[in-house]
């Protein structure tokens, strides 16, 4: 409409009808604007929280996030808008925004049970790999900047069941094991070139004992949560304090901005406004794996956590036979031993190859 108005003002030889037809706008609206009367949408723009250009930008951003596998919820949409204008949006603003933008639609997520069997179909897989190829090509992302992050929960002193030789008259056999079943979450990030970032360990609790980090050969970062799992705050903290500074490309040797790719699942600790906004500001492209496909498409699940879990359980079993209990104080020492045996460069590279991420297949 603005282009049509400018054309009329610069060249009065053309009629309103001809200009309206050329620019594909209604002649009546063009005529009204030419007379100085704004249409309703423009007249009330000053009363809206976002300008029309801001709203259009946000709508396009919502579409982009959806294709990346990080669809915006209504609450997340409100957070983005609040950040754009510097004030809090009302409770009904996201719903009214969607009503104003027919290019967007609300779609209810499907339950895990209903979609697990259908998740890894050809269409889903093709769409994911098309997006992956496009991102890697457009942003010229090197293998050394392609990362996968996932978290794994372990119990401190739970080993693995093994076959044991016993007297033929004995009906059952028990392995010596500590009663300490505290849950610990460990975040691991691995790279397509075979590297692994230092782990991030989340202990269950509210007060930290300084002894937990005294024997820390892998230089793991330590944090706490009431239930031992990651939450939105810890996920954002990991991105800012651990991932971004430790994986930052060397721009001293190459002035060209280098993007990093972070592939992850759709856990709610990753899908926050702060997480996504920080990633974009620091040239970290995020791709979320299609729901319920991590068993086939995520390197950590496909080829890293299996060997790691096996090594850990074997180590705990061996420690139990020597009457050594795994506690929060010595966890990092023992976990580093299992981790060093499992997270080898060849193992990590193989996991990326099996999932088709690198080499892209």
ZITA-V396721 format. One record per pair of residues at least 12 apart in sequence whose ideal C-beta (glycine too) atoms are under 10 Angstrom apart, sorted by the first residue. I is the first residue (numbers start at 0). J is the second residue. Records with the same first field share a line. If there is no record, write none. Layout:
I=J  J
This chain:
0=19  22  23  24  25  28  29  32  38  41
1=22  24  32
2=18  21  22  24
3=15  18  19  20  21  22  23  24  25  26  28  29  32  33
4=18  22  24  29  32  33
5=18  22
6=18  19  21  22  29
7=19  22  29  30  32  33
8=33
14=26
15=27  29  30  33
16=29  30
18=33
25=38
28=40  41
40=99
47=84  92  95  96  99
48=80  81  83  84  86  87  88  89  92  95  96
49=80  83  84  88  92  96
50=83  84
51=99
53=80  83  84
54=80  83  96  99  100
55=100  102
56=79  83
57=71  76  79  80  83  96  100  103
58=76  96  97  99  100  101  102  103
59=100  102  103
60=76  79  83  275  279
61=75  76  79  96  97  100  102  103
62=100  102  103
64=76  79  270  275  285  287
65=103  104  106
66=126  129  130  133  286
67=130  134  275  284  285  286  287
68=126  127  130  262  263  264  265  270  285  286  287  288  289  290
69=263  265  269  270  271  274  275  278  285  286  287
70=105  106  108  265  270  287
71=93  103  270  272  275
72=93  105  108  267  270
73=90  91  92  93  94  96  97  105
74=88  90  93  271  272
75=93  270  271  272  275
76=88  92  93  94  96  97  103  272
77=89  90  91  92  93  94  96  272
78=93  271  272  273  275  276
79=93  272  275  276
80=92  93  96  272
81=272
82=272  273  276
93=105
108=265  290
109=290  291
111=290  291
114=289  290  291
115=290  291  292  294
116=291
117=291
118=288  289  290  291  292  293  294  295  296
119=289  291  292  294  295  296
120=289  292
122=289
123=289  290  291  292  296
124=289  292  295  296  355
126=289
127=262  286  287  288  289  292  296  355
128=296  355  356  359  360
130=286  287  289
131=145  260  262  286  288  296  355  356  357  359
132=359
134=258  260  262  284  285  286
135=258  260  284  286  356  357  359
136=359
137=258  284
138=256  257  258  259  260  282  284
139=255  256  257  258
140=191  257  258  259  260  284  357
141=191  192  248  257  258  259  260  357
142=190  191  192  193  260  348  351  356  357  358
143=190  191  192  193  194  246  248  257  259
144=190  191  192  246  247  248  257  258  259  260  261  282  283  284
145=189  190  191  192  259  260  261  262  284  286  298  351  356  357  359
146=188  189  190  191  192  194  195  196  242  246  259  260  261  262  263  283  298
147=187  188  189  190  191  260  261  262  263  264  286  288  293  296  297  298  299  300  301  303  347  350  351  354  356
148=186  187  188  189  196  199  234  237  238  241  242  261  262  263  264  266  269  297  298  299
149=185  186  187  188  189  262  263  264  266  288  293  297  298  299  300  303  304
150=184  185  186  187  188  198  199  201  228  229  233  234  237  263  264  266  268  299  304
151=183  184  185  186  187  198  299  300  303  304  307  308  311
152=182  183  184  185  201  227  228  229
153=181  182  183  184  185  200  227  307  308  311  312  315  325  330  334  337
154=177  179  180  181  182  183  227  311  312  315  325
155=177  178  179  180  181  182  183  315  324  325  326  327  329  330  333  334
156=176  177  178  179  180  181  315  316  318  319  323  324  325  326  330
157=176  177  179  180  311  312  315  316  319  325
158=174  175  176  177  311  312  313  314  315  316  317  318  319  320  325
159=174  308  309  311  312  313  314  315  316
160=174  312  316
161=174  312  313  316
174=316  319  320
175=316  318  319  320  321  322
176=315  316  318  319  320  324  325
177=315  318  319  322  323  324  325  326
178=324
179=324  325  326  327
181=202  203  204  227  325  326  327  330
182=201  202  203  226  227  228
183=200  201  202  203  227  228  325  327  330  331  334
184=199  200  201  202  203  222  224  226  227  228  229  233
185=198  199  200  201  219  304  307  311  330  331  334  338
186=198  199  200  201  219  220  222  229  233  234  237  241  242  268  299
187=199  299  303  304  307  338  342  347
188=237  241  242  245  246  261  263  299
189=298  299  302  303  342  344  346  347  348  350  351
190=246  259  298  344  347  348  351  357
191=260  262  298  347  348  350  351  352  356  357  358
192=344  347  348  351  357
193=342  343  344  345  346  347  348  349  350  351
194=246  342  344  347  348
195=217  303  338  339  341  342  343  344  346  347
196=220  237  241  242  245  246
197=215  217  218  219  220  241  245  338
198=215  217  218  219  220  221  241  331  334  335  338  342
199=219  220  221  222  229  233  236  237  240  241  242
200=212  215  217  219  220  221  222  223  327  330  331  334
201=220  221  222  223  224  226  227  228  229  230  233  237
202=221  222  223  224  227  327  330
203=223  224  225  226  227  228  327
204=223  224  225  226  227  327
205=223  224  225
206=223
207=221  222  223  327
208=327  328
209=221
210=326  327  328  329
211=223  326  327  328  329  330  331
212=327  328  331
213=328  329  331  332
214=328  329  330  331  332  333  335
215=330  331  332  334  335
216=331  332  334  335  336  338  339
217=331  332  334  335  336  338  339  342
218=245  331  335
219=241  330  331  334  335  338
220=236  237  240  241  245
221=327  331
222=236  237  240  241
228=266  268
229=266  267  268  269
230=266  267  268  271
231=266  267  268  269  270  271  272  273  274
232=268  271  273
233=268
234=263  266  267  268  269  270  271  273  274
235=268  269  271  272  273  274  275  276  277  278
236=268  273  274
237=268  269  274
238=261  268  269  271  273  274  275  277  278  281  283  285
239=273  274  277  278  281
242=259  261  278  281  283
243=259  261  277  278  280  281  282  283
244=281
246=259  261  281  283
247=259  281  282  283
248=282
256=282
257=282
258=281  282  283  284
259=278  281  282  283  284  285
260=283  284  285  286  356  357
261=278  283  284  285  286  287
262=284  285  286  287  288  296  297  298  299  351  354  356
263=285  286  287  288  293  297  299
264=287  288  289  290  291  292  293  296  297  299  300
265=287  288  289  290  291  293
266=287
269=285  287
270=285  287
286=356
288=300  354
292=354
293=354
295=353  354  355
296=353  354  355  356
297=350  354  356
298=346  347  348  349  350  351  352  353  354  355  356  357
299=347  350  354
300=350  354
301=349  350  351  352  353  354  356
302=346  347  348  349  350  351  352  353  354
303=341  342  343  346  347  349  350  351
304=341  342  350
305=341  346  350
306=337  340  341  342  343  346  350
307=334  337  338  340  341  342  346
308=337  341
309=337  340  341
310=334  336  337  338  339  340  341  342
311=325  333  334  336  337  338  340  341
312=337
313=337  340
314=333  334  336  337  340
315=333  337
317=333
318=333  336
